[in-house]
Amino acid sequence: MGRLDWTVFHWINGPAGNHGSLDRIAKFGAERLSVVVVATLVAAWLIVAGVHLWRDRELPRGLLTVVLVAGLSLVLAYAANQVIGHFWFRPRPYDRHAGAHLIAAPSPDPSFASDHATAGFALAFGAAAGLPVGAALVFVETVVMSVARVYVGLHYPGDMLGGMGVALGAAFVSWSVVRLAAGVIDRAVELVNGYAGRRGWPVRLR
């Protein structure tokens, strides 16, 4: 795996530093696309919620579940990465290989698993069931961001695949937890609807 990881890394990272426009695009993807990932998911949620509120005066419970699952997935995935990094500190490619081209700011964090990839995939997998279009966009953006971070020399491809695996596991656990807590969520929805009814609010949860 180490040799294959380095081979694929070298193939992606090899052109870095020799192509001005491509380097700038890759640096943006590596350093700034994470903001776009979060903004995409928030915008998708707001659009879908707005359509339901305007059309039905109701907010589907599934949209609330998306927030719970995606948020919990993000927290669990990040926590898992901290544990992994504590027991196995994988050096960055530029620290191990003289042939690696680093065109971005270095990081003191372990290379495996990539926090950026883990976070993006955690949001995508966590939102997949309740917000499929938004989740698909986030997934594609995270793939682009992952390739960009390999290109600029910050990660091996295996770090990104590891992040995806951690995110998938975190999303599975999160969905399981939310399903187990369905009764509590139902009760919370009843309380919110009761409060809204007493206040005369036109919007309801369902």
C-alpha positions as CSV (number, residue, x, y, z in Angstrom):
1,M,0.0,0.0,0.0
2,G,2.8,2.4,0.8
3,R,4.5,2.0,-2.6
4,L,1.2,2.3,-4.4
5,D,0.2,5.3,-2.4
6,W,3.5,7.0,-3.2
7,T,3.2,6.1,-6.9
8,V,-0.3,7.6,-7.2
9,F,0.8,10.6,-5.2
10,H,3.8,11.2,-7.4
11,W,1.6,10.9,-10.5
12,I,-0.8,13.6,-9.2
13,N,1.7,15.8,-7.5
14,G,4.4,15.6,-10.2
15,P,3.2,18.7,-12.2
16,A,2.8,20.9,-9.1
17,G,4.9,24.0,-9.2
18,N,5.3,24.1,-12.9
19,H,1.9,25.2,-14.1
20,G,0.8,28.6,-12.8
21,S,-2.9,28.5,-13.5
22,L,-3.3,24.9,-12.5
23,D,-1.3,25.5,-9.3
24,R,-3.5,28.5,-8.3
25,I,-6.7,26.5,-8.9
26,A,-5.3,23.5,-6.9
27,K,-4.3,25.8,-4.0
28,F,-7.7,27.3,-3.9
29,G,-9.3,23.8,-3.9
30,A,-6.9,22.6,-1.2
31,E,-7.2,25.6,1.1
32,R,-10.6,27.2,0.4
33,L,-12.9,24.6,-1.0
34,S,-13.8,23.4,2.4
35,V,-15.7,26.7,2.9
36,V,-17.6,26.0,-0.3
37,V,-18.5,22.5,0.9
38,V,-20.1,23.8,4.0
39,A,-21.8,26.7,2.2
40,T,-23.2,24.2,-0.4
41,L,-24.8,22.0,2.2
42,V,-26.3,25.0,4.1
43,A,-27.6,26.6,0.9
44,A,-29.2,23.3,-0.2
45,W,-30.9,22.9,3.2
46,L,-32.2,26.4,3.2
47,I,-33.5,26.1,-0.4
48,V,-35.4,22.8,0.4
49,A,-36.7,24.1,3.7
50,G,-37.8,27.4,2.1
51,V,-39.7,25.5,-0.6
52,H,-41.6,23.4,2.0
53,L,-42.3,26.4,4.2
54,W,-43.6,28.5,1.3
55,R,-45.7,25.7,-0.2
56,D,-46.9,23.7,2.8
57,R,-46.2,25.9,5.8
58,E,-44.5,22.9,7.3
59,L,-40.9,21.8,7.8
60,P,-40.4,18.1,7.2
61,R,-38.8,16.2,10.0
62,G,-36.3,14.7,7.6
63,L,-34.7,18.1,7.3
64,L,-34.2,18.2,11.0
65,T,-32.8,14.7,10.9
66,V,-30.2,15.8,8.3
67,V,-28.9,18.5,10.7
68,L,-28.6,16.0,13.5
69,V,-27.0,13.2,11.5
70,A,-24.6,15.4,9.5
71,G,-23.6,17.3,12.6
72,L,-23.0,14.2,14.7
73,S,-21.2,12.5,11.8
74,L,-18.8,15.5,11.6
75,V,-18.1,15.4,15.3
76,L,-17.6,11.6,15.5
77,A,-15.4,11.6,12.3
78,Y,-13.2,14.3,13.6
79,A,-12.9,12.6,17.0
80,A,-11.9,9.4,15.3
81,N,-9.2,11.2,13.4
82,Q,-7.7,12.5,16.6
83,V,-7.6,9.0,18.0
84,I,-6.0,7.6,14.8
85,G,-3.4,10.4,14.8
86,H,-2.6,9.7,18.4
87,F,-1.8,6.1,17.8
88,W,-0.3,6.4,14.3
89,F,1.3,9.7,13.3
90,R,1.9,9.3,9.6
91,P,4.4,11.9,8.3
92,R,3.3,14.2,5.4
93,P,4.6,13.3,1.9
94,Y,7.0,16.3,1.8
95,D,8.5,15.2,5.1
96,R,9.3,11.7,3.8
97,H,10.1,12.1,0.2
98,A,12.5,14.6,-1.4
99,G,10.6,14.2,-4.7
100,A,7.4,15.6,-3.3
101,H,6.4,19.1,-4.4
102,L,4.9,21.3,-1.7
103,I,3.2,24.4,-3.0
104,A,1.0,25.1,0.0
105,A,1.6,26.0,3.6
106,P,2.9,22.9,5.6
107,S,0.9,21.4,8.4
108,P,2.1,19.9,11.7
109,D,-0.9,17.5,11.8
110,P,-0.6,13.8,10.9
111,S,-1.1,13.0,7.2
112,F,-3.6,10.1,7.9
113,A,-6.5,10.5,7.8
114,S,-7.1,13.9,6.1
115,D,-9.3,16.1,8.3
116,H,-10.5,18.0,5.2
117,A,-11.6,14.9,3.4
118,T,-13.0,13.3,6.5
119,A,-15.2,16.4,7.3
120,G,-16.4,16.8,3.7
121,F,-17.4,13.2,3.3
122,A,-18.9,13.1,6.8
123,L,-21.3,15.9,5.8
124,A,-22.0,14.3,2.4
125,F,-22.8,10.8,3.9
126,G,-24.7,12.3,6.9
127,A,-27.0,14.3,4.6
128,A,-27.4,11.7,1.9
129,A,-30.7,10.2,3.0
130,G,-32.5,13.5,3.7
131,L,-30.9,15.9,1.3
132,P,-29.6,13.7,-1.6
133,V,-28.9,16.5,-4.2
134,G,-27.1,18.7,-1.7
135,A,-25.2,15.7,-0.4
136,A,-24.1,14.7,-4.0
137,L,-22.8,18.1,-4.6
138,V,-20.9,18.1,-1.4
139,F,-19.5,14.7,-2.2
140,V,-18.2,15.8,-5.6
141,E,-16.7,19.0,-4.1
142,T,-15.0,16.9,-1.5
143,V,-13.5,14.6,-4.1
144,V,-12.1,17.7,-6.0
145,M,-10.8,19.1,-2.7
146,S,-9.1,15.8,-1.9
147,V,-7.4,15.6,-5.3
148,A,-6.3,19.2,-4.9
149,R,-4.7,18.5,-1.5
150,V,-2.8,15.6,-3.0
151,Y,-1.7,17.8,-5.9
152,V,-0.3,20.6,-3.7
153,G,1.7,18.0,-1.7
154,L,-0.2,17.9,1.6
155,H,-1.5,14.3,1.5
156,Y,-1.2,10.9,0.0
157,P,-4.2,9.5,-1.9
158,G,-4.6,6.9,0.9
159,D,-5.1,9.7,3.4
160,M,-8.2,10.7,1.5
161,L,-9.5,7.2,1.1
162,G,-9.0,6.8,4.9
163,G,-10.9,10.0,5.5
164,M,-13.8,8.6,3.4
165,G,-13.8,5.4,5.3
166,V,-13.8,7.2,8.7
167,A,-16.6,9.5,7.5
168,L,-18.7,6.5,6.3
169,G,-18.4,4.8,9.6
170,A,-19.2,8.0,11.5
171,A,-22.3,8.5,9.3
172,F,-23.5,4.9,9.9
173,V,-23.1,5.3,13.7
174,S,-24.9,8.7,13.6
175,W,-27.9,7.4,11.6
176,S,-28.1,4.5,14.1
177,V,-28.0,6.8,17.1
178,V,-30.7,9.1,15.6
179,R,-32.9,6.1,14.8
180,L,-32.6,4.9,18.4
181,A,-33.5,8.4,19.6
182,A,-36.6,8.6,17.3
183,G,-39.0,8.6,20.3
184,V,-37.2,11.6,21.9
185,I,-37.2,13.4,18.6
186,D,-41.0,12.7,18.2
187,R,-41.6,14.1,21.6
188,A,-39.5,17.2,20.9
189,V,-41.5,17.8,17.7
190,E,-44.7,17.6,19.6
191,L,-43.5,20.1,22.1
192,V,-42.4,22.5,19.4
193,N,-45.7,22.2,17.6
194,G,-47.6,22.7,20.8
195,Y,-45.6,25.9,21.5
196,A,-46.1,27.1,18.0
197,G,-49.8,26.5,18.2
198,R,-50.2,28.5,21.4
199,R,-48.2,31.3,19.9
200,G,-50.3,31.3,16.7
201,W,-47.4,30.6,14.5
202,P,-48.4,29.5,10.9
203,V,-45.5,27.0,10.6
204,R,-45.4,23.5,11.9
205,L,-43.0,20.5,12.0
206,R,-44.1,17.2,10.6
